[in-house]
Amino acid sequence: MNVLNAAAKLQDVVVQPGPDDSISKLAFNPVADFLAVGSWDNQVRIYEVNSNTGQVQPKAAVQHDAPALGLSWSKDGTKLLTCSADKSAKILDLQTGSPATQIAAHDGPISCVKWLEVGGQQVAVTAGWDKMVKYWDMRTPNPIAQVQAPERVFGTADRQICLVDLKNPGTIKSTKESPLKMQTRVITAFPSGDGYAVGSVEGRVAIQSNFSFKCHRGDPVANASIRGQTDTAVYAVNAIEFNRAHGTFVTAGSDGTLSFWDKDQRTRLKTYNTKDLNNGDPNQKIPPTPIVDASFSKDSNLLA
């Protein structure tokens, strides 16, 4: 796991000590210099990040009984929500320093968790493999509203995209089919809230239903079974993260690369290949590691 610095004169930083297993999710705090990292080792770790150098220092951790699958910072940056395959979601209050407490439960693994404002109130929203989306105000043990999704909520279960009006959170307003032909891997709302980008396992991104483009694909190679035919390696788009300062976005792929895009100009701005990221070593026959997530810091000068 690296922290990339936008200032060319400064070196990128490898986060140490890192998780003991693969990373599932990460997110920078929206107002403070903290980075939260979820892992398959059942923990969510919080690091304090120097915004000038990118140097990191462990700050706190949340322990689950199964892999940590999701996390989300509150708007004021003082609280962190986490969720896990242990069917629970927890909240950590950085101001009190108290251990994380459970605030939600599902009948299956919880794949994602988010802070949302519903009716002027900050609530936690959880979604999981039990096909349920639940809303919690964290003062009661039962959800204040819930809605059943058409399939398990973990991205690749189906190509359906459900839209919910937060004025009526217990009802699906509309359901659309993804504009991409293959299974959905990630969907991310625009910072303005008036649209979304969706990525799939086929190495393609769609900007709502306006247009789509190919990305995270390898060089053509000869087909071993059909003479004269070549095939192109196709890799999943695992993350789409918008830069709030510039309106651009980055995609992270299973090919171990990062690409930066301008959706308004419909152009690619820059790509960090596996060599740029020191990801893998072809000389030692070490393949690159898939990049499963990405996050910009509060002032957009760091990318994890």
C-alpha positions in Angstrom: 0.0 0.0 0.0 1.5 3.3 -1.1 0.8 7.0 -0.5 1.5 8.9 -3.8 2.5 12.5 -3.5 1.4 15.0 -6.1 4.6 17.0 -5.6 7.1 15.5 -8.0 10.1 16.4 -5.8 8.8 14.2 -2.9 9.1 10.5 -2.8 6.0 8.2 -2.6 5.7 6.4 0.8 5.0 2.8 1.6 2.7 2.6 4.6 4.4 0.6 7.4 3.4 -1.4 9.3 0.8 -2.4 6.8 -2.0 -5.0 7.2 -1.2 -8.7 7.6 -3.5 -9.7 4.6 -5.0 -8.1 1.5 -6.5 -4.7 1.6 -10.3 -4.5 1.1 -11.0 -0.8 1.4 -9.3 2.5 2.3 -10.4 6.2 2.7 -8.8 9.4 3.8 -10.5 11.5 6.5 -12.4 14.4 4.9 -11.1 17.1 7.3 -8.1 15.6 9.2 -4.8 13.9 8.2 -6.0 10.4 8.8 -6.1 7.3 6.5 -8.4 4.3 7.3 -7.5 1.0 5.8 -9.6 -2.2 6.0 -8.2 -5.6 5.5 -8.9 -9.3 5.2 -7.0 -9.8 8.4 -10.2 -8.7 10.2 -8.9 -5.2 11.1 -9.4 -1.6 10.1 -6.3 0.4 10.8 -6.1 4.2 11.1 -2.9 6.0 10.3 -2.0 9.7 10.8 -0.5 11.0 7.6 1.9 14.0 7.3 0.2 16.0 4.5 3.6 17.5 3.4 5.8 14.3 3.3 3.2 11.5 3.2 4.9 9.8 6.2 2.5 7.8 8.3 2.1 6.7 11.9 -0.3 4.1 13.3 -3.1 5.8 15.3 -5.9 3.4 16.2 -7.6 0.1 15.0 -11.0 -1.6 14.9 -11.1 -5.3 15.4 -13.7 -7.5 13.7 -14.3 -11.3 13.8 -14.1 -11.7 10.0 -12.6 -9.8 7.1 -13.3 -6.0 7.2 -15.1 -5.1 3.9 -16.1 -1.5 4.2 -15.6 1.8 6.0 -16.8 5.4 5.9 -15.8 8.6 7.7 -18.4 11.0 9.1 -18.7 14.5 7.5 -16.9 16.2 10.4 -14.2 13.5 10.4 -14.6 12.6 14.1 -16.2 9.1 13.6 -15.5 6.1 11.5 -17.9 3.4 10.5 -16.7 -0.1 9.6 -18.4 -3.2 8.4 -17.4 -6.9 8.1 -18.1 -10.4 6.9 -18.9 -11.1 10.6 -22.4 -9.5 9.8 -21.8 -6.4 12.0 -21.0 -2.7 11.6 -19.2 -0.7 14.2 -18.5 2.9 15.0 -15.2 4.4 16.3 -15.3 7.9 18.0 -11.8 9.4 17.6 -12.7 12.2 20.0 -13.5 10.0 23.0 -10.8 7.4 22.3 -13.3 4.6 23.4 -13.2 1.2 21.7 -15.4 0.7 18.7 -19.0 -0.4 19.4 -21.4 -2.3 17.3 -24.3 -0.3 15.7 -25.7 -2.6 13.1 -26.3 -6.2 12.2 -27.4 -8.2 9.1 -28.3 -11.8 8.3 -25.2 -12.0 6.1 -21.9 -10.3 5.6 -22.1 -6.5 5.4 -20.2 -5.4 2.2 -20.5 -1.6 2.5 -21.3 1.1 4.9 -21.8 4.9 4.4 -22.7 8.0 6.3 -25.7 9.8 4.8 -27.8 12.8 5.7 -31.5 11.8 5.8 -34.0 14.4 6.9 -31.3 16.6 8.2 -29.9 13.8 10.4 -26.6 11.9 10.0 -27.4 8.2 9.7 -25.4 5.1 8.9 -26.4 3.0 5.9 -25.4 -0.6 5.6 -25.8 -3.1 2.7 -25.0 -6.7 2.6 -25.1 -10.2 1.1 -28.6 -10.7 2.6 -29.9 -8.3 -0.1 -30.9 -5.7 2.5 -30.0 -2.0 2.8 -30.6 -0.7 6.3 -30.6 2.8 7.8 -29.5 3.4 11.4 -29.6 6.5 13.7 -27.3 4.6 16.2 -29.5 5.5 19.2 -31.7 2.3 18.8 -30.8 -1.3 18.1 -33.3 -1.5 15.1 -33.0 0.2 11.7 -35.1 3.3 11.2 -35.8 2.2 7.6 -34.8 -0.6 5.3 -35.2 -1.7 1.6 -34.6 -5.0 -0.1 -32.3 -5.0 -3.1 -33.0 -7.3 -6.1 -29.7 -9.1 -5.5 -26.8 -9.4 -3.0 -25.1 -6.0 -2.5 -21.4 -6.6 -3.4 -21.0 -5.2 -6.9 -20.8 -8.3 -9.1 -24.1 -10.0 -8.1 -26.1 -8.4 -10.9 -26.0 -5.5 -13.4 -28.9 -3.7 -11.8 -28.4 -0.2 -10.5 -31.0 0.9 -7.9 -31.7 4.6 -7.2 -33.2 5.6 -3.8 -34.7 9.1 -3.0 -33.4 9.8 0.5 -36.6 11.7 1.2 -38.2 8.2 1.1 -35.3 5.9 2.0 -37.4 2.8 2.5 -38.3 2.5 -1.2 -36.3 2.0 -4.4 -37.3 4.9 -6.7 -36.0 3.3 -9.9 -33.9 0.5 -11.2 -31.7 0.7 -14.2 -29.6 -1.8 -16.0 -25.9 -1.0 -16.2 -24.8 0.5 -19.5 -21.9 -2.0 -19.5 -22.4 -5.5 -20.8 -20.4 -7.3 -18.1 -20.8 -7.6 -14.3 -20.5 -4.4 -12.2 -17.5 -4.1 -10.0 -17.8 -0.5 -8.7 -20.2 2.5 -8.8 -19.2 6.0 -7.6 -21.4 9.1 -7.4 -20.1 12.4 -8.8 -19.1 14.9 -6.1 -21.9 17.1 -7.3 -24.4 14.3 -6.7 -26.0 14.6 -10.2 -24.6 11.5 -11.7 -22.3 8.4 -11.3 -19.6 6.4 -12.9 -19.7 2.6 -13.1 -16.9 0.2 -13.7 -17.0 -3.5 -14.7 -15.0 -6.7 -14.7 -14.4 -6.2 -18.5 -12.0 -3.2 -18.1 -14.5 -0.6 -19.0 -16.0 2.5 -17.4 -19.3 4.2 -18.1 -20.2 7.8 -17.2 -23.8 7.2 -16.3 -25.5 6.4 -19.7 -23.7 9.1 -21.6 -20.6 7.3 -22.8 -18.2 4.5 -21.9 -14.5 3.8 -22.6 -12.0 1.0 -22.3 -9.3 0.9 -19.7 -7.0 -1.4 -17.7 -6.2 -3.7 -20.6 -3.0 -5.5 -21.5 -1.0 -5.7 -24.8 -2.3 -8.0 -27.5 -0.8 -11.5 -27.3 -0.9 -14.4 -29.7 -3.8 -16.9 -29.2 -2.3 -20.3 -28.6 -5.2 -22.2 -30.1 -6.1 -20.1 -33.1 -3.2 -19.3 -35.5 -2.9 -15.7 -36.5 -5.3 -14.4 -33.9 -4.4 -12.2 -31.0 -6.2 -11.6 -27.7 -6.1 -8.7 -25.3 -5.9 -9.2 -21.6 -8.8 -7.5 -19.8 -8.7 -6.5 -16.2 -11.4 -5.5 -13.7 -11.9 -1.9 -12.7 -11.9 -2.2 -8.9 -12.2 1.5 -7.8 -13.3 4.9 -9.2 -12.4 7.9 -7.0 -13.1 11.5 -7.8 -10.7 14.4 -7.0 -12.9 17.1 -5.5 -10.4 19.8 -6.1 -10.1 19.3 -9.9 -13.2 17.3 -10.8 -11.1 14.6 -12.4 -11.1 10.9 -11.3 -8.7 7.9 -10.9 -9.4 4.3 -11.8 -7.6 1.4 -10.1 -7.4 -2.0 -11.8 -6.6 -5.6 -11.4 -3.7 -5.0 -13.8 -1.9 -3.2 -10.9 -2.1 0.2 -12.6 -3.7 3.6 -11.9 -5.2 5.9 -14.6 -6.4 9.5 -14.2 -9.2 10.8 -16.3 -11.2 14.0 -17.2 -14.8 13.0 -17.9 -15.7 16.4 -19.2 -13.0 16.4 -21.9 -13.3 12.6 -22.3 -9.6 12.1 -22.1 -7.0 10.2 -20.1 -4.6 12.5 -18.3 -2.0 10.1 -16.9 -1.3 6.5 -16.2 0.9 5.0 -13.5 2.0 1.6 -14.8 3.3 -1.2 -12.7 6.9 0.0 -13.1 6.0 3.5 -11.9 4.4 2.0 -8.8 7.1 -0.6 -8.2 4.3 -3.2 -8.4 5.8 -6.6 -9.3 9.1 -7.5 -10.9 9.1 -9.1 -14.4 12.8 -9.9 -14.1 12.1 -12.0 -11.0 8.8 -13.3 -12.5 6.8 -11.6 -9.7 3.4 -10.6 -11.1 1.9 -7.2 -10.2 -0.7 -7.1 -7.4 -4.2 -5.9 -8.2 -5.1 -2.4 -6.9 -8.4 -2.8 -5.1 -9.1 0.7 -4.0 -7.9 4.4 -4.0 -8.6 7.5 -2.0 -7.6 11.2 -2.3 -6.6 13.2 0.8 -8.7 16.1 2.1 -6.7 18.6 0.0 -6.2 16.2 -2.9 -2.4 16.3 -2.9 -2.0 12.7 -1.7 -3.4 9.5 -3.1 -3.5 6.2 -1.3 
